Amino acid sequence: MYRPQKGRKVIKVLVKEGDKVSEGDDIVELEVEGGGDSDAEPEAAAEDSQPEADAPAKQPEAAPAPKKASGGKQTVDIKVPDLGGSDNVEIIEVAVSEGDDVNAEDPLITLESDKASMDVPSPHSGKIVALTVKEGDTVSEGDVIGQMEIAGEGDDTGEADAPAQADEPAADSEPAEEDAAEEESGSGEPERKEIRVPDLSGSSDVPIIEIGVAAGDEVDVEDPLITLESDKASMDVPSPFKGKILELTVKEGDTVSEGDVIGYMEVAGAKKAAPKKAAPEKADSGKQQSASAPSAKQASPAGSPSPEAQMAAHKPRDGKLVHAGPAVRMLARELGVDLGLVKPSGPKDRVLKEDVQAYVKQAIANQGKAQAAAPAASGGAGIPAVPEVDFSQFGEVEEKPMGRLLKMGATNLHRSWLNVPHVTQFDEADITELENFRKAMKAEAEAQGAKLTPLPFLVKACAFALRKFPQFNVSLKGDGDTLVWKNYVHIGIAVDTPDGLMVPVLRDADKKSLMRLPRRWRS
């Protein structure tokens, strides 16, 4: 478990329970006593955690530790991070060259071991000064692969200036905390923000089955706004902000996809912070860069063209020879996707996560079209279609449209019924008390002209069950989209007669008494 060292104050926690992190990811922002940049602390901690055997070798590097003044630049080594115990790992791709400007976490080189391939990310934002490796070389953990030029991180050259610099982070942290409090309280001017459909796990054109809010409603973060129902499940679309619903651009029955705008809401804005000095601006620039990543993702569904239309023209390849990172390969394995069928869009024909997701979307869309083209409840090969029946002639009925999940279930159950052998479940029940009651009422029934057998009891039990569970008393219309819910209980009884098998129907069996049922079917 990560625990901050003494003398450091946690300013902000950047993750929450359930999030996934990797080596080098930012998880907290710390305020360090005595000045200095928080970015230098993890590096110092990492150096302290190295084996003691490496300490003499690293002491000369610690000698020129004093940093240049704020606004200056310095050159740092780029080292290979932890490789999970692998050594002499081959470099299969060099993604940058000397003179390139890179951001923190941008891939620099790609390694491929016996287990997987991985990218070596940039440890800082800056400019590549030199690269000491090339494709085909082998590297191990801690090897220097190049140098990069980064911005200076503070001024520690004079002892006289140390107290003033030590006070600057504390002084600057107070306005930062005030700004955060102002943003949380929403004391600025209200802003109009779009409400977009989040990730739908590859589903598209998902129908809206319920609208949970209306224009003018006040909502909190994560309050459900609309409910969607896909082929797999139903889900609520939560509110991304706390504020007031201004407008809804969708209604029940509409279909939406990931990134679609479903409405607008008014959100309390945050006051703009006053201009700060050069050093705090650099600290803020890192936050702005990290915040720009999700905004770019939100804008991509509407602004960037989808590669799905190019999938058909792509020629399959050998999945083992496909150029893809371990995270992409893991995603493909989880989704059951052959990477050889995915069209790459990255540099040097590299398959990205977006390519795999686009392939899955296209496959689901094609499957949906094929299912839509086939009748929802057709009779099967060589079996005539079920004739249309007007159930209203037998009693009161109510027609309700079938949801998407129910349609898919009906299609699958019908296919199973036609293709899979079925069995009937038999069970035993103790009817001793029923038989005692029947025999006790036998004389009274005969006096009323009825023959009280076990059959009337079975009919009443079935009628009671159909009233308690009305979903079993329905029929599917010929269009395959509508269920007919019957508000009556008619039960047919198969009877072996000299003329053959006949099925007389007892109408309103739930409304007839045990004595009346035998008289009714005798007539």
Stockholm file with secondary structure:
# STOCKHOLM 1.0

chainA/1-523         MYRPQKGRKVIKVLVKEGDKVSEGDDIVELEVEGGGDSDAEPEAAAEDSQPEADAPAKQPEAAPAPKKASGGKQTVDIKVPDLGGSDNVEIIEVAVSEGDDVNAEDPLITLESDKASMDVPSPHSGKIVALTVKEGDTVSEGDVIGQMEIAGEGDDTGEADAPAQADEPAADSEPAEEDAAEEESGSGEPERKEIRVPDLSGSSDVPIIEIGVAAGDEVDVEDPLITLESDKASMDVPSPFKGKILELTVKEGDTVSEGDVIGYMEVAGAKKAAPKKAAPEKADSGKQQSASAPSAKQASPAGSPSPEAQMAAHKPRDGKLVHAGPAVRMLARELGVDLGLVKPSGPKDRVLKEDVQAYVKQAIANQGKAQAAAPAASGGAGIPAVPEVDFSQFGEVEEKPMGRLLKMGATNLHRSWLNVPHVTQFDEADITELENFRKAMKAEAEAQGAKLTPLPFLVKACAFALRKFPQFNVSLKGDGDTLVWKNYVHIGIAVDTPDGLMVPVLRDADKKSLMRLPRRWRS
#=GR chainA/1-523 SS CCCCCTTEEEEEECCCTTCCCCTTCCCEEEEETTCCCTTHHHHHHHHHTSCGGGHHHHHHHHTTCCCCCTTCEEEEEEECCCCTTCCSEEEEEECCCTTCEECTTCEEEEEECSSCEEEEECSSSEEEEEECCCTTCEECTTCEEEEEEEECCCCCSCTTTHHHHHHHHHHHHHHHHHHHHHHHHTCSCEEEEEEECCCCTTCCSEEEEEECCCTTCEECTTCEEEEEECSSCEEEEECSSSEEEEEECCCTTCEECTTCEEEEEEEECCCCCCCCCHHHHHHHHHHHHHHHHHHHHHHHHHHSCCGGGGSTTCCCCCGGGCEECHHHHHHHHHHTCCGGGSCCCSTTSEECHHHHHHHHHHHHHHHHHHHHHSCTTCCCTTCCCCCCCCGGGTSCEEEEECCHHHHHHHHHHHHHHHHSCCCCCCCCCCCHHHHHHHHHHHHHHHHTTCCCCHHHHHHHHHHHHHHHCGGGSEEECTTSSEEEEESSCCEECCEEETTEEECCEETTGGGSCTTHHHHHHHC
#=GC SS_cons         CCCCCTTEEEEEECCCTTCCCCTTCCCEEEEETTCCCTTHHHHHHHHHTSCGGGHHHHHHHHTTCCCCCTTCEEEEEEECCCCTTCCSEEEEEECCCTTCEECTTCEEEEEECSSCEEEEECSSSEEEEEECCCTTCEECTTCEEEEEEEECCCCCSCTTTHHHHHHHHHHHHHHHHHHHHHHHHTCSCEEEEEEECCCCTTCCSEEEEEECCCTTCEECTTCEEEEEECSSCEEEEECSSSEEEEEECCCTTCEECTTCEEEEEEEECCCCCCCCCHHHHHHHHHHHHHHHHHHHHHHHHHHSCCGGGGSTTCCCCCGGGCEECHHHHHHHHHHTCCGGGSCCCSTTSEECHHHHHHHHHHHHHHHHHHHHHSCTTCCCTTCCCCCCCCGGGTSCEEEEECCHHHHHHHHHHHHHHHHSCCCCCCCCCCCHHHHHHHHHHHHHHHHTTCCCCHHHHHHHHHHHHHHHCGGGSEEECTTSSEEEEESSCCEECCEEETTEEECCEETTGGGSCTTHHHHHHHC
//
